Amino acid sequence: MYGYKHIRVELPEPGIAVMSFIRPEKLNSWSREVFDDMLHFFRALKTDDETKVLIIRGEGERAFCTGADFMSLFPGEGDRDSVHKSYDFQEELRELVVLVHEAKQVVITAAHGYAVGGGFFLTMASDIRLIADDVKFSCPLLKMSMSCGDLGCAYMLPRLIGDGVARDILLTGRYMLAPEAMSLGYASGCYPLPELDNAAMEKARVLAGYTSEALQYSKQLLNLMESVNDIDTAIKIENRNQQLVKAFNRENRSKQ
């Protein structure tokens, strides 16, 4: 169903897809070709009614993903200094992050080693974050004389771990290691690297056992709650969702 040259997409079990970064010699950074494959894949997921859960992982032992490979993305002299080219690419990145965050599939990131820049931001946009005990999260943009806000990280990270710690991580560019990620609730499971892929598959199997409608509307509900500020509105949205899922369940039973 999905055939790509610069990322690997597998369908190991019904309802489960696994997307792997396959550029370990470059710490699984995004070349232009890698990014194009990713963007095409997440666009295609919008109309994929068979896949319920997506696992994102990285090949090799050193890195989950280190984000954009600027030398590959902007190979021409002066390209990296071009405001127009840089902004156009940022808009493509915006689309990718929104597609991940709003995918109807539950997205699990299984991060190990370096999860830096875009790799870090990709985990922020996912639904469930599992980590290896060697993971190193970082946003080093200020060290590159860039603004620390990119790909929605200034929006997502404070909501995930709290404003104070998020500011510290984003402004200093320091690493957030596995113990801190677990203590802050950023990740929901930490494993030795050899066990990480199996842990992600076990989690995916649980989720894939639920109906597509229940999963999809549950994720949509959680996303909607990010902009809700009072409990009354929250419960009204929950009530609406429950009735929608019940209606879909009745419809599915009538077709059997």
Order of alpha helices (4+ residues) and beta strands (2+ residues): beta-beta-alpha-beta-beta-alpha-alpha-beta-beta-alpha-beta-beta-alpha-alpha-beta-alpha-beta-alpha-alpha-alpha
